[in-house]
């Protein structure tokens, strides 16, 4: 399933909307990747293994994703969709306090990230550099798209950022989040506080709402 948001009590709730349209077969395959990674190392995640876990044919999997790299990028894209939904939700819950909104959002983002099986495959006790290389090189367009969408979220929110300011903040946030997730820099709350503190003054100046 896609990355869940959290409600105020910390219980999982499904994001209000996702940004990328996917077929039921694609979602089933990505769910299978997450489940398989929970108890297998990345080299064991083959197209055949995912197809079996998802109850799909290998041909369906190849039709959906092209190859194993395509499967990874689709997983990353869906994961990003879930994180963006979290940010949008937290902004809505903290009207008038953008720093608190960003810190709350990032705490959830890092909690979800550090708990994700693919992220653990990159920064866990047995990191797989080929997986990191796929995410950082082939996943670059997905990260650019995330920054664009996050800029839209900031502009549409009560904060009403100018598009130029929203783009600067979004790009910085995406890069810092990606850095923390792929290098496991600290606990979720500490990492969120650091990023929110560093960007807080700019965010406060950019608020127009």
C-alpha positions as CSV (number, residue, x, y, z in Angstrom):
1,X,0.0,0.0,0.0
2,X,1.0,3.6,-0.4
3,X,2.7,5.4,2.5
4,X,0.1,6.3,5.1
5,X,-0.5,9.7,6.7
6,X,-0.9,9.9,10.4
7,X,-3.7,11.4,12.4
8,X,-3.1,13.4,15.5
9,X,-3.0,10.3,17.7
10,X,-0.4,8.7,15.4
11,X,-2.8,6.1,13.9
12,X,-2.4,5.5,10.2
13,X,-4.9,7.0,7.8
14,X,-5.0,6.8,4.1
15,X,-3.9,9.9,2.2
16,X,-6.8,12.0,0.9
17,X,-5.5,11.7,-2.7
18,X,-2.6,10.4,-4.6
19,X,-1.0,12.3,-7.5
20,X,0.0,9.4,-9.8
21,X,-2.6,7.2,-11.5
22,X,-1.8,3.5,-11.3
23,X,-3.5,0.3,-12.3
24,X,-4.6,-2.2,-9.7
25,X,-2.0,-4.6,-11.0
26,X,0.8,-1.9,-10.5
27,X,-0.4,-1.2,-6.9
28,X,-0.5,-4.9,-6.2
29,X,3.1,-5.3,-7.5
30,X,4.4,-2.4,-5.5
31,X,2.7,-3.8,-2.4
32,X,4.4,-7.1,-3.1
33,X,7.8,-5.3,-3.3
34,X,7.3,-3.8,0.1
35,X,6.2,-7.1,1.6
36,X,9.0,-9.0,0.0
37,X,11.6,-6.5,1.2
38,X,10.4,-6.9,4.7
39,X,12.1,-10.3,5.0
40,X,14.4,-10.5,2.0
41,X,17.5,-8.6,0.8
42,X,17.3,-6.4,-2.4
43,X,19.2,-8.9,-4.6
44,X,16.4,-11.4,-4.1
45,X,13.7,-9.0,-5.3
46,X,13.4,-10.3,-8.9
47,X,10.6,-9.7,-11.3
48,X,9.6,-13.3,-11.0
49,X,9.6,-13.2,-7.2
50,X,7.4,-10.0,-7.2
51,X,5.0,-11.5,-9.7
52,X,4.5,-14.6,-7.6
53,X,4.0,-12.5,-4.5
54,X,1.5,-10.2,-6.2
55,X,-0.3,-13.1,-7.9
56,X,0.5,-11.6,-11.4
57,X,2.2,-13.0,-14.4
58,X,5.7,-11.9,-15.2
59,X,4.5,-10.5,-18.5
60,X,2.0,-8.2,-16.7
61,X,4.8,-7.0,-14.5
62,X,7.0,-6.2,-17.5
63,X,4.1,-4.5,-19.3
64,X,3.6,-2.3,-16.2
65,X,7.2,-1.4,-15.4
66,X,9.4,-2.4,-18.2
67,X,12.1,-3.9,-16.0
68,X,13.4,-4.1,-12.5
69,X,14.7,-0.5,-12.5
70,X,11.2,0.7,-13.6
71,X,9.7,-1.2,-10.7
72,X,12.0,0.6,-8.3
73,X,11.2,4.0,-9.8
74,X,7.5,3.3,-9.6
75,X,7.9,2.3,-6.0
76,X,9.7,5.5,-5.2
77,X,7.1,7.6,-7.1
78,X,4.3,6.1,-5.1
79,X,6.2,6.5,-1.8
80,X,6.7,10.2,-2.7
81,X,3.0,10.6,-3.4
82,X,2.3,9.4,0.1
83,X,4.8,11.8,1.7
84,X,3.3,14.7,-0.2
85,X,-0.1,13.8,1.1
86,X,1.4,13.9,4.6
87,X,2.8,17.4,4.1
88,X,-0.4,18.7,2.7
89,X,-2.3,17.3,5.7
90,X,0.1,18.7,8.3
91,X,0.0,22.2,6.6
92,X,-3.8,22.2,6.9
93,X,-3.6,21.3,10.5
94,X,-1.3,24.1,11.5
95,X,-2.8,27.3,10.0
96,X,-0.7,30.4,10.8
97,X,2.4,28.5,11.9
98,X,4.4,27.3,9.0
99,X,7.5,26.3,11.0
100,X,5.4,24.1,13.2
101,X,3.6,22.7,10.2
102,X,6.8,21.8,8.5
103,X,8.4,20.3,11.6
104,X,5.3,18.1,12.1
105,X,5.2,17.1,8.5
106,X,8.9,16.2,8.4
107,X,8.6,14.2,11.6
108,X,6.0,12.0,9.9
109,X,8.0,12.0,6.6
110,X,11.2,10.8,8.4
111,X,9.2,8.3,10.5
112,X,7.6,6.8,7.4
113,X,10.9,6.9,5.5
114,X,13.0,5.3,8.1
115,X,10.4,2.5,8.4
116,X,10.1,1.9,4.7
117,X,11.6,-1.4,3.6
118,X,13.2,0.1,0.5
119,X,14.8,2.9,2.4
120,X,16.1,0.3,4.9
121,X,17.6,-1.5,1.9
122,X,19.6,1.6,1.2
123,X,20.7,2.6,4.7
124,X,20.0,-0.4,6.9
125,X,22.6,-2.8,8.3
126,X,23.1,-4.4,4.9
127,X,22.9,-1.5,2.4
128,X,22.7,-2.2,-1.3
129,X,24.6,0.4,-3.3
130,X,23.0,-0.7,-6.6
131,X,19.6,0.2,-5.1
132,X,20.9,3.6,-4.0
133,X,22.4,4.2,-7.4
134,X,19.1,3.3,-9.1
135,X,17.1,5.7,-6.8
136,X,19.6,8.6,-7.1
137,X,20.3,8.3,-10.9
138,X,17.1,6.9,-12.4
139,X,14.9,8.5,-9.7
140,X,16.1,12.0,-10.3
141,X,13.0,12.9,-12.5
142,X,10.7,11.7,-9.6
143,X,12.6,13.9,-7.2
144,X,12.2,16.9,-9.5
145,X,8.5,16.1,-9.8
146,X,8.2,15.9,-6.0
147,X,9.8,19.4,-5.7
148,X,7.3,20.8,-8.3
149,X,4.3,19.2,-6.6
150,X,5.5,20.4,-3.1
151,X,5.8,23.9,-4.5
152,X,2.2,23.6,-5.6
153,X,1.2,22.4,-2.2
154,X,2.9,25.4,-0.5
155,X,1.3,27.8,-3.0
156,X,-2.2,26.4,-2.6
157,X,-2.1,26.2,1.2
158,X,-3.1,28.9,3.7
159,X,0.5,30.1,3.5
160,X,-0.1,31.2,-0.1
161,X,3.6,31.2,-1.0
162,X,4.7,33.1,-4.1
163,X,5.6,30.5,-6.7
164,X,9.3,31.5,-6.8
165,X,9.5,31.3,-3.0
166,X,7.6,28.0,-3.0
167,X,10.0,26.6,-5.6
168,X,13.0,27.5,-3.5
169,X,11.6,26.1,-0.3
170,X,10.3,22.9,-2.0
171,X,13.7,22.2,-3.7
172,X,15.6,22.7,-0.4
173,X,13.1,20.5,1.5
174,X,13.2,17.7,-1.0
175,X,17.0,17.7,-1.1
176,X,17.3,17.7,2.7
177,X,14.7,15.0,3.1
178,X,16.4,12.8,0.6
179,X,19.7,13.4,2.2
180,X,18.4,12.4,5.6
181,X,16.5,9.4,4.3
182,X,19.4,8.0,2.4
183,X,22.1,8.7,5.0
184,X,20.0,8.0,8.1
185,X,21.0,11.2,9.8
186,X,19.5,11.0,13.3
187,X,16.1,10.2,14.8
188,X,13.0,11.4,12.9
189,X,12.1,14.2,15.4
190,X,15.6,15.4,15.6
191,X,16.1,15.5,11.8
192,X,12.7,17.3,11.4
193,X,13.7,19.9,14.0
194,X,17.0,20.5,12.3
195,X,15.5,21.1,8.9
196,X,12.6,23.2,10.2
197,X,15.0,25.3,12.2
198,X,17.3,25.9,9.2
199,X,14.5,26.8,6.8
200,X,12.2,28.4,9.4
201,X,13.2,32.1,8.8
202,X,12.9,31.8,5.0
203,X,9.5,30.0,5.4
204,X,8.2,32.6,7.8
205,X,9.2,35.5,5.4
206,X,7.6,33.7,2.5
207,X,4.1,33.3,4.1
208,X,1.4,35.5,2.6
209,X,-1.7,33.8,4.0
